[in-house]
Amino acid sequence: MDITVVIINYQTPDLLQEAVKSFKHIYPDVPLLLIDNGSKDESVKIIQNLKDTYEAISTHFLSENIFHGPAMDMAIREFVSSRFVFFLDSDTETKKPAFLE
């Protein structure tokens, strides 16, 4: 499957942890890109811990919030090289497989 899943985070570390945990439980090998959109809370630390905990996670940290839509555009243009991209919000919980296929 030539796909990358992207989550844009802005100051939602607890929600992001659940989003990543539930996604990686169902899709452990699918590449996941976590982009922090200039958070000023503990999000950066949480993202680094998630990258250390799960396989196939890459990260990018923006120094300031460029807002959700522009961050999505940046992800597609600058960081994703797969044929397909799928965005999840940081408050998403993955409960069933087969939605990417």
Backbone as a ProteinNet text record, in pm:
[ID]
protein_1_A
[PRIMARY]
MDITVVIINYQTPDLLQEAVKSFKHIYPDVPLLLIDNGSKDESVKIIQNLKDTYEAISTHFLSENIFHGPAMDMAIREFVSSRFVFFLDSDTETKKPAFLE
[TERTIARY]
85.1	0	90.1	82.4	166.6	93.6	91.4	15.5	91.2	73.8	123.1	3.6	-6.7	-110.4	-45.5	-116.3	-62.8	-159.2	-101.9	-178.8	-110.8	-190.7	-144.9	-189	-95.1	-125.6	-104.1	-197.7	-176.5	-234.1	-145.9	-177.9	-288.7	-281.7	-375.4	-298.2	-201	-114	-186.7	-283.7	-354.5	-437.2	-506	-584.4	-492.8	-380.6	-285.6	-232.5	-202.6	-152.7	-253	-379.8	-482.3	-497.9	-490.8	-502.4	-391.2	-269	-155	-162.8	-189.3	-197.3	-301.8	-419.3	-526.3	-495.9	-437.6	-402.7	-294.3	-190	-78.4	-118.4	-219.5	-270.3	-328.8	-397.3	-460.4	-363	-283.1	-191.3	-47.6	17.8	150.6	259	243.5	348.5	323	206.5	174.8	250	320.2	391.7	297.1	335.4	257.8	347.4	304.7	377.8	303.8	373.2	317.2	379.7	296.5	343.7	289.1	378.9	333.7	331.5	218.4	191.6	220	340.4	384.3	327.4	299.5	243.4	338.8	281	360	338.9	278.3	257.3	354.6	321.1	410.6	399.3	334.5	312.8	442.3	543.5	669.5	728.5	728.6	780.2	697	567.5	478	504.4	519.5	544.7	677.8	778.2	907	895.4	818.2	796.1	719.7	620.9	545.2	636.3	724.2	817.6	910.8	950.7	1037.8	963.8	834.3	753.9	705.2	666.4	602.9	691.6	674.9	746.6	682	759.8	711.8	646.2	705.7	659	770.9	735	827	761.6	843.1	793.2	846.6	772.6	819.5	759.9	841.1	799.3	806.4	692.2	686.8	711.3	784.1	816.8	699	602.8	482.9	362.2	244.7	120.8	90.1	89.1	54.8	-89.5	-162.7	-302.2	-313.3	-428.2	-446.1	-434.9	-509.9	-507.7	-369.7	-302.4	-167.1	-69.8	-86.5	0.4	-26.2	-152.4	-185.1	-120.3	-132.1	-71.9	79.4	142	287	324.6	245.4	273.3	275.5	175	165.9	281.4	309.4	411.1	554.6	580.5	719.6	762.6	668.8	710.5	660.8	559.8	502.8	549.2	602.9	647.5	565	470.9	386.6	284.2	227.2	126.6	-0.6	-36.5	-158.2	-125.6	-210.4	-199.9	-339.4	-344.1	-470.3	-449.9	-535.6	-523.8	-618.1	-565.3	-645	-634.3	-741.1	-733.7	-676.6	-622.9	-559.9	-660.9	-788.8	-891	-959	-893.2	-946.3	-907.8	-999.3	-969.1	-1000.4	-899.9	-917.2	-971	-1088	-1152.3	-1161.1	-1156	-1169.4	-1067.9	-1022.2	-931.9	-1010.8	-937.9	-989.5	-1038.4	-1019.6	-1061.4	-955.8	-830.3	-726.4	-725.3	-756.1	-750.8	-856
-116.7	0	123.5	203.4	322.4	443.7	451	555.3	603.1	729.2	786.1	848.5	822.4	884.8	1001.2	1113.2	1235	1284.2	1322.7	1390.5	1524	1630.9	1765.5	1789	1821.2	1843.7	1989.1	2043.3	2173.6	2169	2150.5	2157.3	2060.7	1938.8	1833.7	1705.6	1712.6	1597.3	1472.5	1486.9	1368.9	1302.9	1383.3	1329.2	1264	1328.3	1275.4	1139.1	1123.6	994.1	883.6	907.2	806.2	783.5	890.3	876.5	788.1	812	732.4	589.7	574.2	440.3	355.2	409.5	331.1	303.6	399.9	379.2	272.4	283	188.3	48.6	38	-93.4	-166	-93.4	-152	-157.3	-53	-41.2	-15.8	-114.9	-91.6	-56.4	-100.8	-80.1	34.4	95.6	205.3	330.2	396	518.1	625.8	683	787.2	908.2	1020.4	1146.4	1232.1	1270.7	1359.6	1496.7	1595.3	1733.1	1814	1873.1	1964	2105.1	2168.8	2298.4	2412.7	2412.6	2522.6	2520.4	2403	2392.6	2451.1	2510.4	2567.4	2488.6	2371.4	2285.6	2167.9	2056.2	1940.2	1852.4	1900.5	1821.2	1769.9	1852.1	1810.9	1691.3	1695	1583.1	1457.5	1471.2	1357.4	1298.1	1382.7	1335.1	1260.6	1311.9	1242.5	1106	1099.1	970.6	873	922.3	836.9	781.5	865.3	821.4	712.3	724.3	623.8	494.6	503	387.7	303.3	365.6	295	297.4	193.5	182.4	273.9	308.9	379.3	512.6	588.7	724.3	821.5	924.1	1035.3	1162	1261.6	1383.2	1507.6	1614	1745.8	1846.4	1941.9	2040.1	2180.5	2244.2	2382	2476.5	2583.7	2676.1	2764.3	2778.1	2855.9	2792.2	2825.6	2770.9	2836.8	2756.5	2809.7	2774.8	2719.5	2679.5	2544.6	2483.6	2343.7	2320.7	2396	2377.2	2396.3	2506.3	2523.5	2415.2	2365.1	2256	2128.1	2102.2	1986.7	2000.6	2118.8	2144.3	2125.1	2176.2	2161	2013.5	1936.2	1792.8	1725.7	1755.1	1693.6	1737.5	1865	1920.2	1889.8	1887.7	1882.1	1753.7	1678.6	1568.2	1430.8	1424.1	1295.2	1259.1	1137.9	1093.3	975.6	927	815.9	863.8	768.5	800.3	857.6	805.5	848.7	904.6	996.2	1050.8	1048.2	1015.9	1012.7	1091.7	1188.7	1271	1221.6	1214.2	1189.9	1313.5	1349.8	1456.8	1400.3	1486.5	1440.8	1388.3	1414	1361.2	1235.2	1170.1	1049.8	926.1	831.6	701	594.6	516.5	409.2	285.9	239.5	126.3	1.8	18.2	-95.8	-84.4	-197.1	-195.5	-178.9	-170.4	-173.3	-40	69.9	197.7	256.8	218.1	266.9	191.5	64.8	-18	24.4
0	0	0	-101.6	-115.3	-58.9	74.8	143.4	265.9	297.7	421.9	493.1	621.9	703.8	777	781.1	841.1	948.3	1061.9	1166.2	1193.8	1182.8	1219.4	1363.2	1449.5	1590.3	1626.9	1703.9	1765.9	1907.1	2002.6	2144.4	2187.6	2134.7	2177.2	2211.2	2301.5	2324.3	2373.2	2461.8	2513.1	2403.5	2324.8	2213.5	2110.3	2082.8	1984.8	2027.5	2154.2	2202.9	2171.8	2198.1	2170.5	2020.8	1942.8	1797.4	1742.3	1784.8	1736.9	1789.3	1917.5	1977.6	1905.9	1884.1	1821.1	1674.1	1603.9	1463.6	1449.5	1530.1	1520.9	1568.1	1650.4	1689	1567.7	1482.3	1363.7	1245.8	1228.6	1114.5	1162.4	1221	1277.9	1176.4	1051.6	952.5	855	863	770.9	817.4	725.4	762.6	816.6	928.3	993.7	1012.9	959.9	975.2	1076	1182.2	1283	1264.9	1241.5	1226.4	1341.9	1419	1523.3	1466.4	1481.6	1420.7	1518.1	1573.5	1659.4	1799.9	1853.8	1989.4	2092.5	2194.8	2305.6	2434.5	2425	2540.6	2533.7	2594.2	2596.7	2472.3	2368.4	2247.2	2184.8	2177.6	2114.3	2187.3	2318.6	2398.1	2374.2	2371.2	2347.4	2209.1	2109.4	1973	1966.2	2029.9	2031.6	2100.1	2207.3	2275.2	2186.1	2113.2	2021.7	1911.9	1860.4	1756.5	1809.3	1934.5	1995.6	2028.4	2045.1	2087.3	1971	1861.3	1750.1	1626.3	1544.9	1418	1313.3	1213.5	1093.7	1125.8	1218.2	1246.5	1212.9	1137.5	1114.2	1169.7	1193.3	1257.4	1188.4	1206.8	1165.7	1262.9	1304.8	1404	1344.1	1336.2	1286.9	1403.6	1379.9	1488.3	1526.9	1436.1	1467.3	1399.8	1449.7	1395.6	1261.6	1155.8	1023.6	986.4	1082.1	1069.9	998.5	1017.3	978.4	827.4	748.7	603	542.5	573.3	520.9	567.6	689.6	737.4	657.9	624.1	540.7	403	344.5	213.7	219.6	324.2	340.1	349.9	422.8	436.6	300.4	219.5	86.5	-2.7	-2.9	-94.4	-52.7	78.1	123.5	193.8	251.6	338.1	296.2	213.7	175.5	35	20.8	-111.4	-163.4	-84	-128.3	-231.4	-301.6	-403.4	-340.9	-223.5	-155.8	-18	27.7	162.6	223.9	352.1	425.4	553.3	578	697.7	806.2	927.2	1046.6	1134.3	1200.2	1299.6	1429.4	1510.6	1635	1735.8	1714.8	1805.8	1750.6	1654.5	1591.7	1671.2	1679.5	1737.3	1633.1	1596.6	1498.6	1569.9	1526.2	1592.8	1505.9	1373.9	1282.8	1170.4	1120	1003.2	874.1	765.9	627.7	575.1	646	589.9	496.9	513	422.6	290.4	294.9	176.1	76.7
[MASK]
+++++++++++++++++++++++++++++++++++++++++++++++++++++++++++++++++++++++++++++++++++++++++++++++++++++

